[in-house]
Structure formats: C-alpha cells, structure tokens
Amino acid sequence: MRHTDNISMQPSATMISVEHLEKSFPISYRISAWIKHRGAPPRRTVLHDICLSVRRGELFGLLGPNGAGKTTLLKVLATLAIPDRGAIVVDGIDAATDALGVKARIGLCTSEERSFYFRLSARENLTFFGAMVGLHGKPLERRIKEVVEVVDLEADLDRRFDGYSSGMRQRLTLARALLSDPEILFLDEPTRAVDPIHAESLRTLIKQELVQRRGKTVVLATNLLDEAWNLCDTVAVLRAGRIAAIGPPKSLDARFMGMRLLRYQITVDRIDDAIMARTRAIAGLARLDAAPCADGFVLDVEVEQSGPALTELLRAVSANGVTVRNLVSQEARPLEVFTDLTREQIHG
C-alpha cells in the first residue's frame, strides 16, 4: 500500500465543518399571505452566515439568549431542517448529498418530551426507538441495558414515562440518543428544568463519561453561562442568528477585555468631593465611584483601553496629597462577556 493511501485513511481532526450557513422561515404560514405574495411570502432569516468547526472529541458549546438560533442550528446540523445555503460536512460526509450517512453518525437529544409515549415504560420507549435505528432482539436488549447504566436509570427502567421527574426524563432522552452508539451527540439544553443536583450530575456525565472516557464529540446548546464556561472546550456565542464570538472561554474573556473599558479598583487613604470632581474631568475616564473601606476608600474606575487616563488619574490624586495603597485590575466575568456580546439582541 502506498504511503499516501495510509494518510487518506487517517480520521480527520475536524468532525464537523460548517461554511456560510443560512436558514430562513416564512414570516406567515397563512394561505392569504401565500396568495398575496404568489407563493413566496416574506421570510425571516434566523441563521446568518454561520461558519464554525468542531474538532473530534470536543465538547463544543452554542451559547445565546432565547431566540438566538441555537435550536435551529442544531436541527440543521442534524439534517432535520434544510439550509437555504451553505455547506455542512460531518465526519467527512456532505450533509447535502448524504443526509442518511450523517444521521447514522449522530444522536440528537432535545428537551421535547412529546416525542416519548407517556403511557409506556422507559424500557418500552427505548425498545421502540431502538427498532427505529435498526436494533432488535438480544442486541437491542443489551444496548438498552448499556445506555441506562450510563445515565443511571436501571432502577426505574420499567416505570411509566409519565411518572418520571424532569431530571429522569432528560436522562432518558440522553439514553435514547445513545442507542445507536453515535460518534456525535447534539444536546439541546439538556439541563433545562432540572434541579441543580441532577443538572450537575448530567454535566458530569456529559463531560467525563461521554467526552473524556468514550471520546464522543458533543455539541451542546445552552443559555446558561456557567454551564458553557465550565463545561465546554470551545464556545460560540450566538446573537440574533449570527456568531458574535467563538473560541475557548478564556480567549473570549481576553477578547472581551480588548473590546471594552478596563476596570480597576484603587485603594486610597482618603478622598473628598473636590478631588472627585477634578479627577472626573480627566479625558478617557468613563467612570469613577468611591466607597469607604477598612483602609480608607476604594475607587471603582473604568478607563478607555487606549490613552493615559489611568496614569493621569493616579497623578491627580497623588498631587492632592492622597496616598495610593493598592491597585487591582478587574477581570471580566462570564456574565459581562455574555451581556456585552449579546447586547444588540437583548436591547435591539
């Protein structure tokens, strides 16, 4: 065998590649609208020029407020919705030409409970959905046993679905997605409506068992900041159907600090209204507040990143006989990053 043939057989480091993806929906589905616009009523674009890449074995997060396009993007990636334009390649397979090949490699976990049969037990539900992916008989029984062990539902397997708690339903949804042992999992808000204890258990299951131990590639949609920041290797922040930022959480912190005003806390021995009035006039100083503390006063300061505002401030207070005892730079917090990057959608 030639050396080049060996290279071609190596699995790609990129599991999912999305290029210039767009998706829109008709604004109205009323017959009158279709007649008025001759079968082509106005459409609302919910995904705009989405480009992203997910590495093999990565836990990739889609973070955004409600209505940002997270669920629509997952459905398009799972071939449940057809994009208007753009390219999707999943594990080397073009979704546009081989949707069945893509479906064979993925598992979709949504918070939509209506897809289960409420009067059937968890075992009966899994038996039905297992048959839908081509599993039958003993292999199906073994697979059900395996997935319920993974999600810790062995003791409740024969309970009816309508007797399950929210957390148990989410774990059963994950078990269903795992039936075909897919290489890729799409998880749409898996901890929604789950109590904090079971939510943390689900996160541990996703991160440690599915990604780290079993090597699954996971794309997780969430509107929970701590979940995305603490769980995901890479986060794409969606704003009104567009990717506002993408990268590891720490890199988003760094990008955010480059976009915004810099914050500092300065401890001084004393301060008065006259000094505050003079220093507030410094060019590039966006905010200056003072609060008493054990060592005197703490000045909460925001300055423009470019420019000498901080230096001028320190010079001004020192010239008035004020002793600067401490200066601390304030790091961006996830909430600040998220609020800044999605501000257009929240307030627009």
VMD Tcl script that draws the C-alpha trace (Angstrom):
set ca {
  {0.00 0.00 0.00}
  {1.30 3.45 -0.87}
  {2.15 5.92 1.89}
  {-0.45 8.36 0.54}
  {-3.14 5.74 0.93}
  {-2.24 5.39 4.60}
  {-2.61 9.11 5.06}
  {-6.04 9.18 3.46}
  {-7.30 6.54 5.87}
  {-6.46 8.57 8.97}
  {-9.54 10.10 10.66}
  {-9.76 13.86 10.27}
  {-9.20 16.03 13.34}
  {-12.28 18.01 12.27}
  {-15.56 16.23 12.96}
  {-17.99 18.97 11.88}
  {-17.35 21.77 9.41}
  {-19.92 24.48 8.66}
  {-19.38 27.13 5.99}
  {-21.58 30.18 5.32}
  {-24.76 28.53 6.59}
  {-28.04 30.42 6.32}
  {-31.60 29.45 7.21}
  {-34.86 31.38 6.97}
  {-38.55 30.69 7.56}
  {-41.72 32.29 6.14}
  {-42.98 35.09 8.37}
  {-46.56 33.88 7.89}
  {-48.00 30.47 7.03}
  {-51.50 31.79 6.31}
  {-52.90 30.94 2.90}
  {-53.76 34.60 2.32}
  {-50.08 35.52 2.70}
  {-49.02 32.88 0.19}
  {-51.67 34.08 -2.30}
  {-50.75 37.74 -1.78}
  {-47.08 37.11 -2.40}
  {-47.69 34.49 -5.13}
  {-46.32 31.56 -3.18}
  {-43.28 33.37 -1.82}
  {-44.24 35.28 1.36}
  {-41.59 37.32 3.19}
  {-39.10 35.26 5.15}
  {-37.25 35.83 8.40}
  {-33.60 34.80 8.43}
  {-32.76 33.02 11.68}
  {-29.20 31.91 10.83}
  {-26.83 34.35 9.11}
  {-23.56 33.22 7.52}
  {-22.66 30.66 10.21}
  {-19.10 29.35 9.97}
  {-17.66 27.01 12.59}
  {-15.53 23.91 13.03}
  {-15.83 21.23 15.73}
  {-12.85 19.01 16.49}
  {-13.12 15.27 17.02}
  {-13.71 14.52 20.71}
  {-14.51 18.15 21.53}
  {-17.28 19.49 23.75}
  {-18.49 22.46 21.71}
  {-20.98 24.94 23.20}
  {-23.61 27.07 21.49}
  {-24.40 29.87 23.94}
  {-27.03 32.52 23.45}
  {-30.27 34.02 24.75}
  {-33.64 32.58 23.78}
  {-34.31 33.17 20.09}
  {-30.62 33.40 19.14}
  {-30.89 30.44 16.74}
  {-29.31 27.64 18.81}
  {-32.06 25.05 18.32}
  {-32.44 25.86 14.62}
  {-28.70 25.40 14.13}
  {-28.79 22.01 15.87}
  {-31.70 20.89 13.69}
  {-29.89 21.93 10.54}
  {-26.73 20.11 11.66}
  {-28.83 17.03 12.41}
  {-30.36 17.24 8.87}
  {-33.84 17.80 10.33}
  {-34.02 21.16 8.55}
  {-32.61 22.06 5.15}
  {-30.47 25.21 4.98}
  {-31.08 27.88 2.36}
  {-27.39 27.98 1.55}
  {-24.04 26.90 2.91}
  {-22.13 23.64 3.36}
  {-22.13 21.10 6.21}
  {-19.62 18.25 6.36}
  {-19.94 15.73 9.20}
  {-17.11 13.24 9.66}
  {-16.19 13.69 6.01}
  {-19.76 13.31 4.75}
  {-21.53 16.09 2.85}
  {-24.92 16.58 4.51}
  {-26.42 17.92 1.28}
  {-25.73 14.74 -0.69}
  {-25.82 12.05 2.01}
  {-28.19 13.04 4.83}
  {-28.69 9.38 5.80}
  {-24.94 8.95 6.21}
  {-24.89 11.92 8.56}
  {-27.90 10.63 10.54}
  {-26.10 7.31 11.07}
  {-23.32 9.12 12.93}
  {-25.33 11.41 15.19}
  {-27.63 11.30 18.17}
  {-29.98 14.18 18.94}
  {-31.08 14.93 22.50}
  {-33.78 17.58 22.83}
  {-35.91 18.70 25.76}
  {-39.05 17.94 23.74}
  {-40.95 15.38 25.84}
  {-43.80 14.90 23.37}
  {-41.64 12.51 21.35}
  {-41.98 9.90 24.12}
  {-45.05 7.75 24.78}
  {-46.28 8.78 28.22}
  {-48.20 5.56 28.96}
  {-45.27 3.30 28.11}
  {-42.41 2.44 30.42}
  {-38.89 3.68 29.78}
  {-37.93 0.20 28.59}
  {-40.83 0.12 26.14}
  {-39.98 3.57 24.84}
  {-36.34 2.62 24.32}
  {-37.38 -0.63 22.63}
  {-39.50 1.35 20.17}
  {-36.81 3.92 19.41}
  {-34.15 1.21 19.22}
  {-36.16 -0.51 16.49}
  {-36.27 2.82 14.65}
  {-32.46 2.75 14.37}
  {-32.36 -0.90 13.33}
  {-31.82 -2.67 16.65}
  {-33.86 -5.76 17.54}
  {-33.87 -8.79 19.82}
  {-30.91 -9.55 22.06}
  {-28.65 -6.82 20.62}
  {-31.34 -4.26 21.44}
  {-31.78 -5.63 24.96}
  {-28.04 -5.43 25.56}
  {-27.87 -1.91 24.21}
  {-30.77 -0.73 26.40}
  {-29.01 -2.20 29.42}
  {-25.81 -0.37 28.48}
  {-27.35 3.06 27.94}
  {-29.49 3.03 31.09}
  {-26.37 2.16 33.08}
  {-24.61 5.15 31.55}
  {-27.45 7.52 32.55}
  {-28.17 5.75 35.87}
  {-31.77 4.70 35.21}
  {-31.52 0.93 35.81}
  {-33.77 1.03 38.88}
  {-36.50 2.97 37.04}
  {-36.41 1.29 33.65}
  {-39.87 -0.28 34.00}
  {-41.61 2.81 35.36}
  {-44.04 4.62 33.08}
  {-42.67 7.74 31.46}
  {-45.44 9.92 32.92}
  {-44.11 9.03 36.38}
  {-40.64 10.32 35.65}
  {-39.29 13.55 37.13}
  {-37.84 16.25 34.85}
  {-34.31 15.08 35.57}
  {-35.17 11.45 34.82}
  {-36.83 12.47 31.55}
  {-33.73 14.36 30.47}
  {-31.55 11.35 31.27}
  {-33.90 9.08 29.33}
  {-33.70 11.47 26.38}
  {-29.94 11.16 26.52}
  {-30.22 7.36 26.71}
  {-32.37 7.39 23.57}
  {-29.76 9.47 21.75}
  {-27.09 6.94 22.75}
  {-28.95 3.85 21.49}
  {-27.17 3.76 18.13}
  {-23.81 4.49 19.81}
  {-23.28 7.63 17.68}
  {-19.93 9.33 17.32}
  {-21.56 12.75 17.60}
  {-24.19 14.00 20.07}
  {-26.28 17.14 19.66}
  {-27.67 18.20 23.04}
  {-30.30 20.96 23.17}
  {-30.41 22.47 26.67}
  {-30.05 19.09 28.41}
  {-30.28 20.57 31.92}
  {-33.34 22.75 31.33}
  {-35.99 22.38 34.08}
  {-33.68 20.06 36.02}
  {-32.89 20.67 39.69}
  {-29.30 21.77 40.49}
  {-28.19 18.40 41.88}
  {-29.34 16.36 38.87}
  {-28.19 19.10 36.48}
  {-24.66 18.83 37.84}
  {-24.89 15.04 37.55}
  {-25.85 15.39 33.88}
  {-22.95 17.75 33.24}
  {-20.53 15.31 34.84}
  {-21.98 12.51 32.73}
  {-21.59 14.53 29.52}
  {-18.05 15.77 30.23}
  {-16.41 12.83 31.97}
  {-18.26 9.77 30.67}
  {-19.27 10.70 27.12}
  {-16.47 13.05 26.05}
  {-13.43 12.15 28.11}
  {-13.99 8.40 28.60}
  {-15.90 7.41 25.44}
  {-14.43 10.01 23.09}
  {-17.75 11.35 21.82}
  {-17.96 14.67 20.01}
  {-20.65 16.77 21.69}
  {-22.33 19.97 20.52}
  {-24.29 21.44 23.43}
  {-26.76 24.32 23.13}
  {-27.38 26.26 26.33}
  {-28.36 29.67 27.65}
  {-26.62 29.02 30.98}
  {-23.36 30.95 31.31}
  {-21.69 28.82 33.96}
  {-22.60 25.65 32.06}
  {-20.93 26.87 28.87}
  {-17.91 28.43 30.58}
  {-17.15 25.50 32.90}
  {-18.14 22.59 30.66}
  {-17.17 23.39 27.07}
  {-13.79 23.34 25.35}
  {-14.97 25.90 22.80}
  {-17.96 28.28 22.93}
  {-19.73 30.00 20.05}
  {-21.80 32.96 21.28}
  {-24.89 33.46 19.10}
  {-26.56 36.83 18.76}
  {-29.67 37.20 16.59}
  {-28.67 34.25 14.40}
  {-25.05 35.32 13.98}
  {-21.88 34.17 15.69}
  {-20.77 37.13 17.79}
  {-17.66 35.40 19.11}
  {-16.11 31.94 19.10}
  {-13.24 30.32 20.97}
  {-12.26 28.79 24.32}
  {-13.92 30.58 27.24}
  {-10.60 32.08 28.36}
  {-9.99 33.53 24.91}
  {-13.45 35.11 24.96}
  {-12.53 36.73 28.26}
  {-9.41 38.13 26.61}
  {-11.29 39.33 23.53}
  {-13.90 40.96 25.74}
  {-11.23 42.84 27.66}
  {-9.92 44.14 24.36}
  {-13.39 45.36 23.33}
  {-14.43 47.15 26.45}
  {-13.33 49.66 29.06}
  {-10.72 48.48 31.52}
  {-11.76 48.25 35.16}
  {-9.62 48.86 38.21}
  {-10.09 49.07 41.95}
  {-7.78 51.59 43.61}
  {-7.47 51.76 47.39}
  {-6.59 55.23 48.76}
  {-6.21 56.60 52.28}
  {-8.70 59.41 51.75}
  {-10.86 61.16 49.13}
  {-13.23 64.15 49.09}
  {-15.80 65.68 46.75}
  {-13.39 68.32 45.42}
  {-10.80 65.74 44.37}
  {-13.51 63.55 42.85}
  {-14.83 66.48 40.81}
  {-11.36 67.33 39.44}
  {-10.43 63.76 38.55}
  {-13.77 63.05 36.84}
  {-12.79 65.65 34.23}
  {-9.85 63.54 33.02}
  {-10.18 62.60 29.33}
  {-10.75 58.87 28.83}
  {-12.12 58.31 32.33}
  {-15.54 56.66 31.85}
  {-16.48 56.07 35.48}
  {-15.20 56.92 38.96}
  {-17.03 55.85 42.12}
  {-15.79 55.84 45.70}
  {-16.82 53.66 48.64}
  {-15.40 53.56 52.19}
  {-13.38 50.53 53.27}
  {-11.23 49.48 56.25}
  {-8.09 51.10 54.75}
  {-9.77 54.31 53.59}
  {-11.67 54.33 50.30}
  {-11.94 52.09 47.26}
  {-12.20 53.83 43.90}
  {-14.04 51.80 41.27}
  {-12.61 53.05 37.97}
  {-13.30 52.43 34.28}
  {-10.94 53.89 31.68}
  {-10.56 53.64 27.93}
  {-8.06 50.97 26.98}
  {-6.05 53.33 24.79}
  {-4.86 56.55 26.35}
  {-3.23 57.74 29.58}
  {-6.42 58.09 31.67}
  {-5.27 55.73 34.44}
  {-1.86 57.42 34.69}
  {-3.47 60.84 34.76}
  {-5.88 59.72 37.48}
  {-3.09 58.40 39.70}
  {-1.08 61.58 39.15}
  {-4.08 63.76 40.01}
  {-4.95 62.05 43.29}
  {-1.30 61.96 44.38}
  {-0.91 65.67 43.66}
  {-3.71 66.33 46.12}
  {-1.89 64.53 48.94}
  {-3.79 61.23 48.57}
  {-1.82 58.03 49.20}
  {-2.49 55.16 46.79}
  {-2.27 51.94 48.79}
  {-3.32 49.32 46.25}
  {-4.36 48.95 42.60}
  {-6.06 45.84 41.27}
  {-7.14 45.10 37.68}
  {-10.63 43.58 37.47}
  {-11.02 40.55 35.17}
  {-14.09 40.13 33.01}
  {-16.74 37.80 34.37}
  {-18.74 35.42 32.13}
  {-21.91 37.46 32.66}
  {-20.14 40.61 31.47}
  {-18.80 38.82 28.39}
  {-22.20 37.39 27.53}
  {-24.04 40.66 28.13}
  {-21.62 42.65 26.01}
  {-21.58 40.20 23.11}
  {-25.37 39.80 23.01}
  {-26.29 43.40 23.87}
  {-27.59 44.07 20.34}
  {-30.18 41.30 20.61}
  {-31.21 41.97 24.19}
  {-31.67 45.72 23.75}
  {-32.08 45.99 19.99}
}
mol new
graphics top color blue
foreach p $ca { graphics top sphere $p radius 0.5 }
foreach p [lrange $ca 0 end-1] q [lrange $ca 1 end] { graphics top cylinder $p $q radius 0.2 }
display resetview
